[in-house]
């Protein structure tokens, strides 16, 4: 049921809520979305009624219901972006999120999933941040920064004449300072500004 996750996210419904509606546990429901297992026909009927779509559409036998994947307000959620030790930024598209039409017209956006604890308590493991792609930001902005060309981290940007610092909201993590020379040589670059946090739990 490849469309199930798209339908759920298009309605802003969490996996837990769907599982409760269907009277099953969350793990079982999650397997429906990944294709690891298939719901019985009664459950398929309940899902179709919940989202007001046909059973044929759910089962992939009809495309009569427009998929949100063709809507410009739907953006890809990419993994992974660290909120701790920087790790590889983009592995794969893991989900989709919807933004407003005015946002879609104002620039290019992606979603990125948070991993790690350095931005707690504001951002937690599994949360998604909506990022407007841009190569410069102001001091105080929460940004996604690329380090060494292939690593990304979510931090608060602080600019100084000597370079930049990437700050955590969790006091257990020290600031990451890069001199102007290091910014050029590593390199360190801003890939976008976090404009919205979508907590998942």
Residue pairs with C-beta under 8 A, 6 or more apart in sequence:
1 32
1 33
1 35
1 38
1 39
1 58
1 59
1 60
2 35
2 60
3 57
3 58
3 60
3 67
4 32
4 33
4 47
4 58
5 33
5 95
5 96
6 67
6 68
6 69
6 96
7 51
7 53
8 14
8 15
8 18
8 33
9 68
9 95
9 96
9 97
9 98
10 68
10 74
10 98
11 51
14 200
15 26
15 29
15 30
15 33
16 26
18 29
18 50
19 25
19 26
19 28
19 29
21 46
21 50
22 29
22 39
22 43
22 46
22 47
24 43
28 37
31 37
32 38
32 39
39 47
44 55
44 58
44 59
45 55
47 58
48 54
48 55
48 57
48 58
51 58
53 65
54 62
54 64
54 65
56 62
56 64
57 63
57 64
57 65
68 74
68 96
68 98
69 96
71 98
72 104
73 98
73 99
73 100
73 101
73 103
73 104
74 96
74 97
74 98
74 99
75 96
75 97
75 98
75 99
75 109
75 110
75 111
75 130
76 93
76 95
76 96
76 110
76 111
77 93
77 94
77 95
77 96
77 97
77 110
77 111
77 112
77 113
77 128
78 89
78 90
78 91
78 92
78 93
78 94
78 110
78 111
78 112
78 113
79 90
79 91
79 92
79 94
79 112
79 113
79 115
80 87
80 88
80 89
80 90
80 91
80 112
80 113
80 115
81 89
81 112
81 113
81 114
81 115
81 129
81 144
81 152
81 153
81 154
82 115
82 116
82 118
82 151
82 152
82 153
82 154
83 114
83 115
83 116
83 117
83 118
83 119
83 120
83 123
83 125
83 153
83 154
83 168
84 115
84 116
84 117
84 118
84 153
84 173
85 116
86 147
86 151
86 152
86 153
87 115
87 151
87 152
88 150
88 151
88 152
89 112
89 144
89 146
89 150
89 151
89 152
89 191
90 152
94 113
95 111
95 113
95 128
96 111
97 111
97 128
97 130
97 198
99 109
99 130
99 196
103 109
103 132
103 195
106 132
107 132
107 133
107 134
108 132
108 133
109 130
109 131
109 132
109 133
109 195
110 130
110 131
110 133
110 192
111 128
111 129
111 130
111 131
111 198
112 128
112 129
112 131
112 144
112 152
112 154
113 126
113 127
113 128
114 123
114 124
114 125
114 126
114 127
114 128
114 129
114 154
115 125
115 126
116 125
117 124
117 125
117 170
117 172
117 173
118 153
118 155
118 168
118 169
118 170
118 172
118 173
119 154
119 155
119 168
119 169
119 170
120 169
120 170
121 169
121 170
122 169
122 197
123 129
123 154
123 169
123 197
124 199
124 201
126 200
126 201
127 197
127 198
127 199
127 200
127 201
128 197
128 198
128 200
129 142
129 144
129 154
129 194
129 196
129 197
129 198
130 194
130 195
130 196
130 197
130 198
131 144
131 191
131 192
131 193
131 194
131 195
132 192
132 193
132 195
133 191
133 192
134 190
134 192
134 193
135 189
135 190
135 191
136 190
137 143
137 157
137 190
137 193
138 157
138 159
139 157
139 158
139 159
140 156
140 157
140 158
141 156
141 157
141 193
141 194
142 154
142 155
142 156
142 157
142 193
142 194
143 154
143 155
143 156
143 157
143 166
143 190
143 191
143 192
143 193
143 194
144 152
144 153
144 154
144 190
144 191
144 192
144 193
144 194
145 152
145 153
145 155
145 157
145 166
145 188
145 189
145 190
145 191
146 152
146 187
146 188
146 189
146 190
146 191
147 153
147 178
147 186
147 188
148 186
148 187
149 186
149 187
152 191
153 166
153 176
154 194
155 166
155 167
155 168
155 176
156 166
156 167
156 168
156 169
157 164
157 165
157 166
157 167
157 190
158 164
158 165
158 166
158 167
158 175
162 179
162 180
163 177
163 178
163 179
163 180
163 182
163 183
164 177
164 178
164 183
164 188
165 175
165 176
165 177
165 178
166 175
166 176
166 177
166 178
167 175
167 176
168 174
168 175
178 186
178 188
182 188
183 189
